[in-house]
Amino acid sequence: MTEANPFPKDFIWGASTAAYQIEGAAEADGRAPSIWDTFAATPGKTRDGDTGAVACDHYRRWREDFAIAEDLGLRGYRMSVSWARLQPAGRGELNPAAVDFYRAQLADLRSRGILPVVTLYHWDLPQILEDEGGWPERETAHRFADYAGRTAAALGDLVEDWIPVNEAWCVSFLGYHEGVHAPGRRDLTAALRAAHHLNLAHGLAAEAIRARRPAARIGSAVIMTDVEAASDRPADHAAAQLSDGNGNRLFLDPLFKGSYPEDMVWHYRNTEAFDAVAAGDLETIAAPLDFVGVNHYHRFRIAADETDAHLGGRALPPEGQVTSFGWEVSPDSLRRVLERLAAEYTDLPVHVTENGASFDDEIGPDGAIDDAARIAYLDGYLRAAGEAIEKGVNLRGYFLWSLMDNFEWGEGYSKRFGLVHIDYETQRRTLKRSAEWYRGVIASGGASLAWG
Ligand code: IFM
């Protein structure tokens, strides 16, 4: 463990959110339904039937939320804009009310000295485009590029940093293979085609943004999981390789190597999934980026399991401490994925675009929320990020997930990731102790972490 503070002075200490998880106002000002409105409104799809219809009411309370962000000293704020709000028909002119809404937000962030980083797709596909086939259809990638170009034209004087797609793995595999996320389909070939079209959508959107805003900085938000074999047995290694291929390499290789991993193409040879790859697609996907964003939450130890028809493996139960999601707390995994990215893929500037933890926060008799477990989690992961810097990783920013508690997809409001507690009955915001702690970390430039 290092004893000096390795974070550079201009490190971007930030936090992340996403539109559907916080905005609410699902029917306001011309917004159309997205696949998440449809999915969440379908009985049995989300915990307790929760939906994002109201969420944190950020659509109306965003000034209060941005005042909190400024008070914490955030230097960066990663947000997403809602496709279903900006382009409700999934094609054509942008909705002026939505443009005004996001312009006001972006201008406000800038006036507070907070760098906005904008994600264009954080999972809220306009339902109308799913009705036309959704991400398994190539046309959806072209619709996305059109939306990206128009949005860059409309907002690009207020934002330099763009991330086209958030976590293409989750969109494709959780949404189209496992069916636990919108649109709730269970079709492996559809998921694989979706994966390619999301990769392509990233590349086409990058072209469209650059065409409108040549000075834009464009990056990724790839979810990177730390995968290891459960033992030295060759069968466990083979299963771990497939798991890594599916979760990491299917998305990183096309972005940074301009190819799909041979072992995955072979593994999926009977699905016809790769027929979706047309001439020129990989060049489009692999066009140079300005930064790379990594979302990190998991370490998986994979053991061979012949009963698993998909990848022939399963993750062993987590070891040690877990979050309220049951996710293993493994700070060193963040260092490992960052070092791997640098060693195997790219020397571009890196940002951790998401990392954080859900815990069952308890409100004390005095109203305070003493989330010591989250502080310990963040302290460990931030020190691991610092170690990656010491090992030579060009890490420039950390965007904590999340600024506030929010709608956690299939888990509804049952999982709280925020620095800020949301009382969903009253919409009251309360800073958790972790928020005060993060303010101190930012103010000290990382020196206040538990080094040594
Ligand atoms: O809440 C999500 C976010 O939308 C995408 N990345 C993972 C987070 C925690 O599950």
Boltz pocket constraint, residues with backbone or C-beta under 6 A from the ligand:
constraints:
  - pocket:
      binder: B
      contacts: [[A, 18], [A, 21], [A, 167], [A, 295], [A, 354], [A, 401], [A, 407], [A, 408]]
      max_distance: 6.0
